[in-house]
Amino acid sequence: MIEFEYDSKNFITHNHLKELGCRKCTVVCWDDNWQKPPNRVSIISLSKELGLSNRVRLSHAQDQEDLRFLDTTRAKTCPWSMPAKTKKGDLLLVWRSGPKQSRFHDIFEALENAAPKHGYSGYGRCKIISHLENPVTLQDIKNHNVLGNLSIKEPQFFMGPNTDLTPYWPWLYQLIIDRNPKLKRVLYPFSPGRFTI
């Protein structure tokens, strides 16, 4: 049996798992968001097969504990809150907000799909790619002819549809590299056109 879904998890939502019984099935989908499908269900993700699955996601750091952790950690990996749609391999840009904050300062790579945990809709382990020496600030965003279109709610907190920053990644990437030229080699695997479409 073959079933077509946009998100693989819709197979459950549409009650196909109950209909399947003991039979085997292949789910062909665009986006694989099913954490642990049963052995009798195999999944083919078209976005992954076509190499179009990587996204750039927005994450926040606002609590003093999180900000202190980011300023002092020497760890290479850490658990972190992330948008619920985050997939393994996605890039997370961490927006620090609070007193004397309001900037993109940290870049993580998701090491696993986001899952609900600790009261967050998305949570998982991340690899710390970089803490930017020269962050991209709120003023940089507001002054940019393209990035100025991002929704920012005071006090300097990103909102709404901007949890997926992939459409803005070419400009954000360029701003980050312009301010942090030493990171060009580190960020090269994540450059627009290589990492995202």
DRENPA-3360 file (N, C-alpha, C; in nm, 2 decimals, always signed):
BEGIN
1 = MIEFEYDS = +0.08/-0.12/+0.00/+0.00/+0.00/+0.00/+0.09/+0.12/+0.00 ~ +0.05/+0.22/-0.08/+0.12/+0.35/-0.08/+0.02/+0.46/-0.05 ~ +0.06/+0.55/+0.04/-0.02/+0.67/+0.07/+0.06/+0.80/+0.05 ~ -0.01/+0.90/-0.01/+0.06/+1.03/-0.03/+0.01/+1.13/+0.07 ~ +0.10/+1.20/+0.14/+0.06/+1.30/+0.24/+0.16/+1.41/+0.22 ~ +0.12/+1.53/+0.26/+0.21/+1.65/+0.26/+0.31/+1.63/+0.37 ~ +0.26/+1.61/+0.50/+0.34/+1.58/+0.61/+0.32/+1.43/+0.65 ~ +0.43/+1.36/+0.68/+0.41/+1.22/+0.70/+0.32/+1.19/+0.82;
9 = KNFITHNH = +0.32/+1.28/+0.92/+0.24/+1.26/+1.04/+0.09/+1.27/+1.01 ~ +0.05/+1.32/+0.89/-0.09/+1.33/+0.86/-0.15/+1.19/+0.84 ~ -0.06/+1.09/+0.82/-0.10/+0.95/+0.80/-0.18/+0.91/+0.93 ~ -0.13/+0.96/+1.05/-0.20/+0.93/+1.17/-0.33/+1.01/+1.18 ~ -0.32/+1.14/+1.15/-0.43/+1.24/+1.16/-0.55/+1.19/+1.08 ~ -0.52/+1.14/+0.96/-0.62/+1.09/+0.87/-0.67/+0.95/+0.90 ~ -0.63/+0.89/+1.02/-0.67/+0.76/+1.06/-0.63/+0.64/+0.97 ~ -0.52/+0.67/+0.89/-0.48/+0.56/+0.80/-0.41/+0.45/+0.88;
17 = LKELGCRK = -0.35/+0.48/+0.99/-0.28/+0.38/+1.07/-0.38/+0.27/+1.12 ~ -0.50/+0.31/+1.16/-0.60/+0.22/+1.20/-0.64/+0.13/+1.09 ~ -0.66/+0.20/+0.97/-0.71/+0.13/+0.85/-0.60/+0.03/+0.80 ~ -0.48/+0.06/+0.83/-0.36/-0.03/+0.78/-0.36/-0.17/+0.85 ~ -0.40/-0.17/+0.97/-0.40/-0.30/+1.05/-0.25/-0.35/+1.05 ~ -0.23/-0.47/+1.01/-0.10/-0.54/+1.02/-0.02/-0.53/+0.89 ~ -0.09/-0.47/+0.78/-0.02/-0.46/+0.65/+0.09/-0.36/+0.66 ~ +0.18/-0.37/+0.56/+0.29/-0.27/+0.54/+0.25/-0.16/+0.45;
25 = CTVVCWDD = +0.31/-0.04/+0.47/+0.27/+0.07/+0.39/+0.39/+0.16/+0.37 ~ +0.40/+0.23/+0.25/+0.50/+0.33/+0.23/+0.42/+0.47/+0.22 ~ +0.47/+0.56/+0.30/+0.41/+0.70/+0.29/+0.51/+0.78/+0.21 ~ +0.46/+0.84/+0.11/+0.53/+0.93/+0.02/+0.49/+1.07/+0.06 ~ +0.58/+1.16/+0.11/+0.54/+1.29/+0.16/+0.64/+1.39/+0.12 ~ +0.60/+1.52/+0.14/+0.70/+1.62/+0.11/+0.79/+1.64/+0.24 ~ +0.73/+1.64/+0.35/+0.80/+1.67/+0.48/+0.78/+1.56/+0.58 ~ +0.89/+1.50/+0.62/+0.88/+1.39/+0.72/+0.89/+1.44/+0.86;
33 = NWQKPPNR = +0.77/+1.45/+0.93/+0.77/+1.50/+1.06/+0.72/+1.40/+1.16 ~ +0.73/+1.27/+1.13/+0.69/+1.16/+1.21/+0.81/+1.11/+1.29 ~ +0.82/+1.13/+1.42/+0.93/+1.09/+1.49/+0.97/+0.95/+1.49 ~ +0.87/+0.86/+1.53/+0.89/+0.72/+1.54/+0.78/+0.64/+1.48 ~ +0.78/+0.63/+1.34/+0.67/+0.55/+1.28/+0.69/+0.40/+1.31 ~ +0.58/+0.32/+1.31/+0.60/+0.18/+1.34/+0.68/+0.11/+1.22 ~ +0.73/+0.00/+1.25/+0.82/-0.08/+1.16/+0.75/-0.11/+1.03 ~ +0.62/-0.12/+1.03/+0.55/-0.16/+0.91/+0.52/-0.04/+0.82;
41 = VSIISLSK = +0.56/+0.08/+0.86/+0.55/+0.20/+0.78/+0.68/+0.25/+0.74 ~ +0.71/+0.26/+0.61/+0.83/+0.32/+0.56/+0.80/+0.46/+0.50 ~ +0.89/+0.55/+0.51/+0.86/+0.69/+0.47/+0.96/+0.74/+0.37 ~ +0.91/+0.80/+0.26/+1.00/+0.86/+0.16/+0.96/+1.01/+0.16 ~ +1.06/+1.09/+0.20/+1.04/+1.24/+0.20/+1.10/+1.30/+0.08 ~ +1.01/+1.35/-0.01/+1.06/+1.41/-0.13/+1.15/+1.53/-0.11 ~ +1.12/+1.61/-0.01/+1.21/+1.73/+0.01/+1.35/+1.68/+0.05 ~ +1.36/+1.58/+0.12/+1.49/+1.52/+0.16/+1.56/+1.46/+0.04;
49 = ELGLSNRV = +1.48/+1.38/-0.04/+1.54/+1.31/-0.16/+1.59/+1.42/-0.26 ~ +1.52/+1.53/-0.27/+1.56/+1.63/-0.36/+1.67/+1.73/-0.30 ~ +1.70/+1.71/-0.18/+1.80/+1.80/-0.11/+1.75/+1.93/-0.08 ~ +1.62/+1.94/-0.06/+1.55/+2.07/-0.03/+1.50/+2.08/+0.11 ~ +1.55/+2.00/+0.20/+1.48/+1.99/+0.33/+1.54/+2.08/+0.43 ~ +1.66/+2.14/+0.41/+1.72/+2.22/+0.51/+1.65/+2.36/+0.52 ~ +1.62/+2.40/+0.64/+1.56/+2.53/+0.67/+1.64/+2.61/+0.77 ~ +1.62/+2.74/+0.77/+1.68/+2.83/+0.87/+1.57/+2.87/+0.96;
57 = RLSHAQDQ = +1.58/+2.84/+1.09/+1.47/+2.86/+1.18/+1.51/+2.97/+1.29 ~ +1.41/+3.03/+1.34/+1.43/+3.14/+1.44/+1.41/+3.07/+1.58 ~ +1.51/+3.10/+1.67/+1.49/+3.06/+1.81/+1.52/+3.18/+1.90 ~ +1.47/+3.17/+2.02/+1.48/+3.29/+2.11/+1.56/+3.26/+2.23 ~ +1.63/+3.36/+2.29/+1.69/+3.35/+2.42/+1.65/+3.48/+2.49 ~ +1.57/+3.46/+2.59/+1.53/+3.58/+2.67/+1.55/+3.57/+2.82 ~ +1.53/+3.45/+2.87/+1.55/+3.43/+3.01/+1.70/+3.45/+3.05 ~ +1.72/+3.51/+3.17/+1.85/+3.54/+3.22/+1.94/+3.41/+3.22;
65 = EDLRFLDT = +1.87/+3.30/+3.26/+1.95/+3.17/+3.27/+2.00/+3.13/+3.13 ~ +1.91/+3.14/+3.03/+1.96/+3.11/+2.89/+2.07/+3.20/+2.84 ~ +2.05/+3.33/+2.87/+2.15/+3.43/+2.82/+2.28/+3.41/+2.89 ~ +2.28/+3.38/+3.02/+2.40/+3.35/+3.10/+2.47/+3.22/+3.04 ~ +2.39/+3.12/+3.01/+2.44/+3.00/+2.95/+2.51/+3.03/+2.82 ~ +2.45/+3.11/+2.73/+2.51/+3.14/+2.60/+2.64/+3.22/+2.62 ~ +2.65/+3.30/+2.72/+2.77/+3.38/+2.74/+2.88/+3.30/+2.80 ~ +2.85/+3.19/+2.87/+2.96/+3.12/+2.94/+2.99/+2.98/+2.89;
73 = TRAKTCPW = +2.90/+2.92/+2.81/+2.93/+2.78/+2.78/+3.05/+2.76/+2.69 ~ +3.11/+2.65/+2.71/+3.22/+2.61/+2.62/+3.18/+2.48/+2.55 ~ +3.06/+2.44/+2.58/+3.01/+2.31/+2.52/+3.00/+2.32/+2.37 ~ +3.01/+2.21/+2.31/+2.99/+2.20/+2.16/+2.85/+2.17/+2.12 ~ +2.77/+2.11/+2.22/+2.63/+2.08/+2.20/+2.55/+2.12/+2.32 ~ +2.42/+2.14/+2.30/+2.34/+2.17/+2.41/+2.19/+2.14/+2.38 ~ +2.11/+2.12/+2.48/+1.96/+2.11/+2.45/+1.91/+2.25/+2.44 ~ +1.81/+2.27/+2.35/+1.76/+2.41/+2.32/+1.62/+2.40/+2.27;
81 = SMPAKTKK = +1.54/+2.51/+2.30/+1.40/+2.52/+2.25/+1.41/+2.57/+2.11 ~ +1.32/+2.52/+2.03/+1.32/+2.55/+1.88/+1.18/+2.54/+1.83 ~ +1.15/+2.60/+1.71/+1.02/+2.59/+1.65/+0.98/+2.44/+1.64 ~ +0.85/+2.41/+1.65/+0.80/+2.27/+1.65/+0.83/+2.20/+1.52 ~ +0.85/+2.28/+1.41/+0.87/+2.21/+1.28/+1.02/+2.19/+1.25 ~ +1.11/+2.22/+1.34/+1.25/+2.21/+1.32/+1.29/+2.06/+1.30 ~ +1.37/+2.04/+1.19/+1.41/+1.90/+1.16/+1.56/+1.89/+1.18 ~ +1.61/+1.77/+1.20/+1.75/+1.74/+1.21/+1.82/+1.80/+1.09;
89 = GDLLLVWR = +1.93/+1.88/+1.12/+2.01/+1.94/+1.01/+1.97/+2.09/+0.99 ~ +1.85/+2.13/+1.04/+1.81/+2.27/+1.02/+1.91/+2.36/+1.10 ~ +1.92/+2.48/+1.05/+2.00/+2.58/+1.12/+1.91/+2.67/+1.21 ~ +1.96/+2.70/+1.33/+1.88/+2.79/+1.42/+1.96/+2.92/+1.44 ~ +1.89/+3.03/+1.41/+1.95/+3.16/+1.45/+1.89/+3.20/+1.58 ~ +1.97/+3.22/+1.68/+1.92/+3.25/+1.81/+1.91/+3.41/+1.83 ~ +1.79/+3.46/+1.85/+1.77/+3.60/+1.87/+1.77/+3.62/+2.02 ~ +1.86/+3.70/+2.07/+1.87/+3.74/+2.21/+1.79/+3.86/+2.23;
97 = SGPKQSRF = +1.69/+3.86/+2.32/+1.61/+3.98/+2.35/+1.62/+4.00/+2.50 ~ +1.61/+4.13/+2.54/+1.62/+4.16/+2.68/+1.70/+4.29/+2.69 ~ +1.73/+4.33/+2.82/+1.81/+4.45/+2.84/+1.95/+4.44/+2.77 ~ +1.98/+4.54/+2.69/+2.10/+4.55/+2.61/+2.12/+4.43/+2.52 ~ +2.01/+4.37/+2.48/+2.02/+4.26/+2.38/+1.95/+4.30/+2.25 ~ +1.87/+4.22/+2.19/+1.81/+4.25/+2.06/+1.90/+4.23/+1.94 ~ +1.94/+4.10/+1.93/+2.03/+4.07/+1.82/+2.04/+3.92/+1.79 ~ +2.08/+3.89/+1.67/+2.12/+3.75/+1.63/+2.27/+3.74/+1.68;
105 = HDIFEALE = +2.29/+3.65/+1.77/+2.42/+3.64/+1.83/+2.47/+3.49/+1.83 ~ +2.39/+3.39/+1.81/+2.43/+3.25/+1.81/+2.37/+3.18/+1.70 ~ +2.45/+3.08/+1.65/+2.40/+2.99/+1.54/+2.42/+2.85/+1.58 ~ +2.31/+2.77/+1.58/+2.31/+2.63/+1.61/+2.26/+2.55/+1.50 ~ +2.30/+2.42/+1.50/+2.25/+2.32/+1.40/+2.17/+2.22/+1.48 ~ +2.04/+2.19/+1.44/+1.96/+2.09/+1.51/+2.02/+1.95/+1.49 ~ +2.04/+1.88/+1.59/+2.10/+1.74/+1.58/+1.99/+1.64/+1.58 ~ +1.86/+1.68/+1.61/+1.75/+1.60/+1.61/+1.62/+1.68/+1.57;
113 = NAAPKHGY = +1.52/+1.61/+1.53/+1.39/+1.68/+1.51/+1.34/+1.73/+1.64 ~ +1.27/+1.85/+1.63/+1.21/+1.90/+1.75/+1.10/+1.81/+1.80 ~ +1.09/+1.81/+1.93/+0.98/+1.73/+2.00/+0.93/+1.81/+2.12 ~ +0.80/+1.80/+2.15/+0.75/+1.87/+2.27/+0.82/+1.82/+2.40 ~ +0.87/+1.91/+2.48/+0.94/+1.87/+2.60/+0.96/+2.00/+2.69 ~ +0.96/+1.98/+2.82/+0.98/+2.08/+2.92/+0.89/+2.20/+2.90 ~ +0.77/+2.18/+2.85/+0.67/+2.29/+2.83/+0.69/+2.36/+2.69 ~ +0.79/+2.32/+2.61/+0.81/+2.39/+2.48/+0.74/+2.30/+2.38;
121 = SGYGRCKI = +0.69/+2.36/+2.27/+0.63/+2.29/+2.16/+0.74/+2.22/+2.08 ~ +0.86/+2.27/+2.08/+0.98/+2.21/+2.02/+1.10/+2.22/+2.10 ~ +1.18/+2.11/+2.11/+1.29/+2.11/+2.20/+1.38/+1.99/+2.15 ~ +1.51/+2.01/+2.15/+1.60/+1.91/+2.11/+1.75/+1.95/+2.12 ~ +1.84/+1.85/+2.10/+1.98/+1.88/+2.11/+2.03/+1.95/+1.98 ~ +2.13/+2.04/+2.01/+2.18/+2.12/+1.90/+2.33/+2.12/+1.91 ~ +2.40/+2.14/+1.79/+2.54/+2.17/+1.78/+2.56/+2.32/+1.78 ~ +2.65/+2.37/+1.86/+2.68/+2.51/+1.86/+2.78/+2.54/+1.75;
129 = ISHLENPV = +2.73/+2.61/+1.64/+2.82/+2.64/+1.53/+2.90/+2.77/+1.56 ~ +2.84/+2.87/+1.62/+2.91/+2.99/+1.65/+2.84/+3.08/+1.74 ~ +2.91/+3.16/+1.83/+2.86/+3.27/+1.90/+2.93/+3.39/+1.83 ~ +2.85/+3.47/+1.76/+2.90/+3.58/+1.68/+2.98/+3.69/+1.76 ~ +3.10/+3.71/+1.71/+3.18/+3.82/+1.78/+3.11/+3.96/+1.75 ~ +3.06/+3.97/+1.63/+2.99/+4.10/+1.59/+2.84/+4.06/+1.55 ~ +2.75/+4.06/+1.64/+2.61/+4.02/+1.62/+2.54/+4.11/+1.52 ~ +2.43/+4.06/+1.46/+2.34/+4.13/+1.38/+2.24/+4.19/+1.47;
137 = TLQDIKNH = +2.23/+4.32/+1.47/+2.14/+4.39/+1.57/+2.00/+4.42/+1.51 ~ +1.92/+4.46/+1.61/+1.78/+4.51/+1.57/+1.79/+4.63/+1.47 ~ +1.89/+4.72/+1.49/+1.90/+4.83/+1.40/+1.94/+4.79/+1.26 ~ +2.03/+4.69/+1.26/+2.08/+4.63/+1.13/+1.96/+4.58/+1.05 ~ +1.87/+4.51/+1.12/+1.75/+4.45/+1.06/+1.66/+4.56/+1.01 ~ +1.63/+4.66/+1.10/+1.54/+4.77/+1.06/+1.59/+4.85/+0.94 ~ +1.72/+4.87/+0.93/+1.78/+4.95/+0.83/+1.80/+4.88/+0.70 ~ +1.78/+4.75/+0.69/+1.81/+4.67/+0.57/+1.68/+4.68/+0.48;
145 = NVLGNLSI = +1.71/+4.69/+0.35/+1.60/+4.71/+0.25/+1.51/+4.58/+0.24 ~ +1.56/+4.46/+0.27/+1.48/+4.34/+0.26/+1.45/+4.29/+0.40 ~ +1.54/+4.29/+0.49/+1.52/+4.23/+0.62/+1.43/+4.33/+0.70 ~ +1.42/+4.45/+0.66/+1.32/+4.54/+0.73/+1.18/+4.49/+0.73 ~ +1.15/+4.40/+0.64/+1.01/+4.34/+0.63/+0.98/+4.24/+0.73 ~ +1.08/+4.20/+0.81/+1.05/+4.10/+0.92/+0.97/+4.16/+1.02 ~ +0.87/+4.09/+1.08/+0.79/+4.14/+1.18/+0.86/+4.14/+1.31 ~ +0.87/+4.26/+1.37/+0.94/+4.27/+1.50/+0.84/+4.33/+1.60;
153 = KEPQFFMG = +0.81/+4.27/+1.71/+0.72/+4.32/+1.81/+0.81/+4.37/+1.93 ~ +0.78/+4.49/+1.97/+0.85/+4.54/+2.09/+0.82/+4.46/+2.21 ~ +0.90/+4.43/+2.30/+1.04/+4.47/+2.30/+1.13/+4.38/+2.22 ~ +1.16/+4.42/+2.10/+1.26/+4.36/+2.01/+1.24/+4.20/+2.01 ~ +1.12/+4.16/+1.99/+1.10/+4.01/+1.99/+1.03/+3.97/+1.86 ~ +1.09/+3.88/+1.78/+1.04/+3.84/+1.66/+0.91/+3.76/+1.68 ~ +0.81/+3.78/+1.59/+0.68/+3.72/+1.60/+0.63/+3.65/+1.47 ~ +0.52/+3.59/+1.48/+0.44/+3.54/+1.37/+0.51/+3.45/+1.28;
161 = PNTDLTPY = +0.50/+3.47/+1.15/+0.54/+3.38/+1.04/+0.69/+3.37/+1.03 ~ +0.77/+3.44/+1.11/+0.91/+3.45/+1.09/+0.99/+3.34/+1.16 ~ +0.92/+3.23/+1.21/+0.99/+3.12/+1.27/+1.07/+3.05/+1.16 ~ +1.03/+3.06/+1.03/+1.11/+3.01/+0.92/+1.17/+3.13/+0.85 ~ +1.30/+3.14/+0.87/+1.38/+3.25/+0.82/+1.45/+3.22/+0.69 ~ +1.42/+3.10/+0.63/+1.48/+3.05/+0.51/+1.47/+3.15/+0.39 ~ +1.35/+3.22/+0.37/+1.35/+3.31/+0.26/+1.44/+3.43/+0.28 ~ +1.48/+3.46/+0.40/+1.56/+3.58/+0.43/+1.71/+3.54/+0.45;
169 = WPWLYQLI = +1.74/+3.41/+0.44/+1.87/+3.36/+0.47/+1.98/+3.42/+0.38 ~ +1.96/+3.44/+0.25/+2.07/+3.50/+0.17/+2.12/+3.64/+0.23 ~ +2.03/+3.72/+0.28/+2.06/+3.85/+0.33/+2.11/+3.84/+0.47 ~ +2.06/+3.76/+0.55/+2.11/+3.74/+0.69/+2.25/+3.68/+0.68 ~ +2.27/+3.58/+0.60/+2.40/+3.52/+0.58/+2.50/+3.63/+0.54 ~ +2.47/+3.71/+0.45/+2.56/+3.81/+0.40/+2.59/+3.91/+0.51 ~ +2.49/+3.95/+0.59/+2.52/+4.04/+0.70/+2.61/+3.98/+0.80 ~ +2.58/+3.85/+0.83/+2.67/+3.78/+0.93/+2.81/+3.78/+0.88;
177 = IDRNPKLK = +2.83/+3.74/+0.76/+2.97/+3.73/+0.70/+3.04/+3.87/+0.69 ~ +2.96/+3.97/+0.65/+3.02/+4.10/+0.64/+3.07/+4.15/+0.78 ~ +3.00/+4.12/+0.88/+3.03/+4.16/+1.02/+3.14/+4.06/+1.08 ~ +3.14/+3.94/+1.03/+3.23/+3.83/+1.09/+3.30/+3.76/+0.98 ~ +3.39/+3.82/+0.91/+3.46/+3.76/+0.80/+3.53/+3.63/+0.83 ~ +3.58/+3.62/+0.96/+3.65/+3.50/+1.00/+3.56/+3.37/+0.99 ~ +3.43/+3.40/+0.99/+3.33/+3.28/+1.00/+3.30/+3.23/+0.86 ~ +3.36/+3.29/+0.75/+3.32/+3.25/+0.62/+3.35/+3.10/+0.60;
185 = RVLYPFSP = +3.46/+3.05/+0.64/+3.49/+2.90/+0.62/+3.40/+2.82/+0.71 ~ +3.37/+2.86/+0.83/+3.28/+2.78/+0.92/+3.14/+2.78/+0.87 ~ +3.09/+2.89/+0.81/+2.95/+2.90/+0.76/+2.94/+2.85/+0.62 ~ +3.05/+2.83/+0.55/+3.04/+2.79/+0.41/+2.94/+2.68/+0.38 ~ +2.94/+2.57/+0.46/+2.85/+2.46/+0.44/+2.70/+2.50/+0.45 ~ +2.67/+2.61/+0.51/+2.54/+2.66/+0.53/+2.51/+2.78/+0.44 ~ +2.59/+2.81/+0.35/+2.57/+2.92/+0.26/+2.45/+2.90/+0.17 ~ +2.38/+3.01/+0.14/+2.26/+3.00/+0.05/+2.30/+2.94/-0.08;
193 = GRFTI = +2.21/+2.85/-0.13/+2.24/+2.78/-0.25/+2.31/+2.64/-0.23 ~ +2.38/+2.63/-0.12/+2.44/+2.50/-0.08/+2.35/+2.43/+0.02 ~ +2.31/+2.51/+0.12/+2.23/+2.46/+0.24/+2.08/+2.47/+0.21 ~ +2.04/+2.57/+0.15/+1.89/+2.59/+0.12/+1.88/+2.62/-0.03 ~ +1.76/+2.62/-0.08/+1.73/+2.65/-0.22/+1.73/+2.80/-0.23;
% end
